[in-house]
């Protein structure tokens, strides 16, 4: 039986970013250096396949530090942690490795510098997201106020409107964040921003690639986890860019084939914590049902690499 033709518009960049790659490498190197089990506070990155793969190698994922024994290494996730967490680990003489993405650490340093100048911080982010919790936890209670939307800006109560600065979660929608920043600047003209954009290069690049692929596509799939902020933002960006059917799928088994009946083109991308194997799995699933032609829609090239902590590069 002849398979119907289908053009796959493969967004580039897509998938793993340097921070995610580094975090996974940290867990692998820790297991190699110290043996199993190695404990990890929270999911190292937001992807079930990655977490399950590391668990099979001997990583133990926990919600909080008090679930870890004193005598085994513990790794902090790529999203970052409040200052209280490494302090508690140090108080117990634990061996810990911080896998926080360096671009998240940059935001932490910005917040501390502004605080040292007597400025109250406003953070643009998602309540409860590990990165937001970690960033807000760099400063004393009440020194960081959270806003999630433009409407929140009108309601936020600050100590002194002339002594404010803002930071953002690194995985937000570039366009939505620009609207919130504009609202902050309109209400608080003296507010100070970061020296360089907080939204990370990988988030920005993946959103730009989706903006280029979405208008060409009858539908678009984002390979990623439902708790991945940057993956969910890609779905929103695709819809805003003109692709009415944009969905998040964790794996090929999640594809709703009935909803895709009659399509002639499909856009495919992946969040920054989705591995290549899952992207290829989705491409292969379409290849089994369609006569596919793959066209890469590239808007940027990435060659960023982050070093792992020195403790893992030193001999055991």
C-alpha positions in Angstrom: 0.0 0.0 0.0 1.4 3.4 -1.0 2.1 5.7 2.0 0.9 9.3 1.8 3.6 11.9 1.4 4.5 14.0 4.4 7.1 16.8 4.8 8.7 17.0 8.2 10.0 20.4 9.1 12.6 19.7 11.7 13.4 22.7 13.8 17.0 23.5 14.6 18.2 24.1 17.3 16.2 21.5 19.2 16.7 19.1 22.1 19.5 19.1 24.7 21.2 22.4 25.6 24.6 22.8 27.2 23.2 23.1 30.7 21.2 19.9 30.5 24.1 18.1 28.8 26.4 19.2 31.7 23.9 18.1 34.4 23.5 14.6 33.0 27.2 14.3 32.6 27.7 15.3 36.2 25.5 12.4 37.4 27.2 9.9 35.0 30.7 11.1 36.2 29.6 10.9 39.9 28.4 7.3 39.5 31.7 6.4 37.7 33.8 8.1 40.4 31.9 7.1 43.6 29.8 4.2 42.5 26.1 3.7 43.2 24.0 4.9 44.8 24.4 8.6 44.1 21.5 10.7 45.3 20.0 13.5 43.2 17.7 16.2 44.8 14.8 16.6 42.4 14.8 15.4 38.8 18.2 16.3 37.4 16.4 17.7 34.3 12.7 17.5 33.5 12.6 14.4 31.3 11.3 11.0 32.4 13.4 9.0 29.9 16.6 10.7 31.1 15.7 10.3 34.8 14.7 6.6 34.3 18.0 6.0 32.4 20.1 7.5 35.2 18.0 5.6 37.8 18.8 2.3 36.1 22.5 3.2 36.4 22.2 3.8 40.2 21.0 7.3 40.7 18.4 7.8 43.5 16.1 10.7 43.0 14.6 12.3 46.1 12.5 15.4 46.8 14.4 16.7 49.8 17.9 16.5 51.3 16.6 14.8 54.5 15.9 11.7 52.4 19.6 11.3 51.7 22.1 9.5 53.9 25.1 11.5 55.2 27.7 9.1 53.6 26.7 9.2 49.9 27.2 12.0 47.4 24.2 14.2 46.5 23.7 16.2 43.4 21.6 19.3 43.1 19.5 19.6 39.9 20.2 21.8 36.9 17.3 24.2 38.0 19.2 25.4 41.0 18.5 25.3 44.7 17.8 27.9 47.5 20.9 28.8 49.5 19.5 26.8 52.5 20.1 23.5 50.7 23.9 23.5 50.3 24.1 25.1 53.7 22.2 22.1 55.2 24.4 19.7 53.2 27.5 21.4 54.5 26.2 21.3 58.1 25.9 17.5 57.7 29.4 17.2 56.2 27.9 15.7 53.0 29.7 15.4 49.8 27.6 17.4 47.3 27.9 18.5 43.7 26.0 21.4 42.3 24.7 20.8 38.8 22.9 24.1 38.5 23.1 25.4 34.9 25.7 28.2 34.8 23.1 30.5 33.1 20.8 30.0 36.1 23.7 30.7 38.5 24.2 34.0 36.5 20.7 35.0 37.5 21.4 34.1 41.2 24.6 36.3 41.1 22.6 39.2 39.6 20.0 38.9 42.3 22.7 39.0 45.0 24.4 42.0 43.5 21.2 44.0 43.3 20.4 43.0 46.9 23.8 44.2 48.0 22.9 47.7 46.6 19.7 47.8 48.7 17.4 46.9 45.8 14.3 44.8 46.2 13.9 42.1 43.5 11.0 41.3 41.3 11.2 37.9 39.6 9.3 37.1 36.5 8.7 33.3 36.7 6.3 30.5 37.4 5.3 29.9 41.0 6.5 26.6 42.3 8.9 25.8 39.4 12.2 24.6 40.9 14.2 27.3 39.1 12.0 30.0 40.5 12.1 28.5 44.0 15.9 28.3 43.8 16.4 31.9 42.6 14.0 33.4 45.2 15.8 31.3 47.8 19.1 33.2 47.2 17.9 36.1 49.2 16.1 36.6 52.5 12.4 36.2 52.8 10.5 39.1 51.3 13.4 40.4 49.2 12.2 38.7 46.0 8.6 39.3 44.8 7.2 37.0 42.1 5.1 38.1 39.1 3.8 35.6 36.5 1.7 37.9 34.3 1.2 41.5 33.2 -1.8 41.6 35.5 0.4 40.7 38.4 2.5 43.7 37.8 -0.4 46.0 38.6 -1.0 44.3 41.9 2.5 43.8 43.2 3.3 45.7 46.4 6.9 46.9 46.7 8.9 48.5 49.5 10.3 51.5 47.5 9.4 52.0 43.8 12.7 53.8 43.3 14.8 50.8 44.6 13.8 47.9 42.4 15.4 45.4 40.0 14.1 42.5 38.1 15.3 39.0 37.0 13.6 36.3 35.1 13.3 32.6 34.9 15.6 31.4 32.1 12.9 29.2 30.3 10.1 31.7 29.7 8.4 32.8 26.5 10.5 35.6 25.1 7.4 37.5 23.9 5.4 37.1 27.1 8.3 38.2 29.2 8.9 41.2 27.0 5.3 42.3 27.7 5.8 41.8 31.5 9.1 43.7 31.5 7.4 46.6 29.6 4.6 46.7 32.2 7.2 46.7 35.0 9.1 49.6 33.4 5.9 51.5 32.8 4.8 51.2 36.5 8.3 51.5 38.0 10.4 53.7 35.7 13.5 53.4 37.9 13.5 49.6 37.9 16.9 48.1 36.9 17.2 45.0 34.7 19.9 42.5 34.0 23.0 43.5 32.2 22.3 40.7 29.7 19.0 38.9 28.9 18.2 36.3 31.6 16.2 34.1 29.2 18.9 31.7 28.1 20.3 31.3 24.6 18.8 27.8 24.2 15.3 28.9 25.1 15.5 31.8 22.8 17.0 29.8 19.9 14.4 27.0 20.2 11.5 29.5 20.2 12.9 31.2 17.1 13.2 27.9 15.2 9.6 27.1 16.1 8.5 30.5 14.9 10.1 29.7 11.5 8.8 26.1 11.3 5.2 26.7 12.6 3.8 28.7 9.7 4.9 26.0 7.2 3.3 23.2 9.2 -0.2 21.7 9.3 0.6 20.5 12.8 3.6 20.7 15.2 4.8 18.4 17.9 7.1 19.3 20.7 9.0 16.4 22.3 9.3 17.1 26.0 7.9 16.5 29.5 4.7 18.0 30.8 6.7 19.6 33.7 9.3 21.1 31.4 8.7 24.9 31.3 10.7 25.5 28.1 8.9 22.6 26.3 5.4 24.0 27.2 6.5 27.4 26.0 7.4 26.0 22.6 3.8 24.7 22.2 2.5 28.2 23.0 5.0 29.8 20.6 3.9 27.5 17.8 0.3 28.3 18.2 1.0 32.0 18.3 3.1 31.7 15.2 0.1 30.3 13.2 0.1 26.5 13.8 -3.3 25.8 15.3 -2.5 22.2 16.2 0.6 22.1 18.4 1.0 19.4 21.0 3.5 18.2 23.6 4.4 14.5 23.4 6.8 12.7 25.7 7.3 9.8 23.3 6.1 8.5 19.9 3.4 6.5 21.7 1.8 9.8 22.8 1.1 10.9 19.2 -2.7 11.3 18.5 -2.7 9.9 14.9 -6.4 10.5 14.5 -6.0 14.2 15.1 -3.3 14.3 12.4 -5.3 12.6 9.6 -5.0 14.4 6.3 -1.9 16.5 7.2 0.7 17.2 4.5 3.3 18.6 6.7 4.4 18.3 10.4 6.8 20.4 12.4 8.9 18.6 15.0 11.0 20.2 17.7 12.1 19.2 21.3 12.5 21.0 24.6 16.0 21.5 26.0 15.8 18.4 28.2 14.7 16.0 25.5 17.3 13.6 24.2 17.9 12.9 20.5 16.8 9.3 20.9 13.2 10.4 21.6 13.2 12.9 18.7 14.4 10.2 16.3 11.7 7.9 17.7 9.0 10.4 16.7 10.5 10.9 13.3 10.7 7.1 12.8 7.0 6.8 13.8 6.0 9.1 11.0 8.3 7.3 8.6 6.4 4.1 9.3 3.1 5.7 8.3 4.1 8.2 5.7 6.5 8.7 2.8 8.5 11.3 4.6 10.8 14.1 3.4 12.7 15.9 6.2 13.6 19.5 5.8 15.7 21.2 8.5 14.5 24.7 9.5 17.6 26.1 11.1 17.7 29.6 12.6 20.9 29.4 14.7 23.9 27.2 15.4 24.9 26.3 18.9 28.4 25.5 20.1 28.2 26.3 23.8 29.8 23.9 26.3 29.9 24.1 30.1 32.6 22.5 32.2 31.7 20.1 34.9 32.7 20.9 38.5 36.4 20.4 39.4 35.7 17.7 42.0 34.6 15.4 39.2 37.6 16.1 37.1 40.1 15.4 39.9 41.4 11.8 40.5 39.4 9.9 43.1 
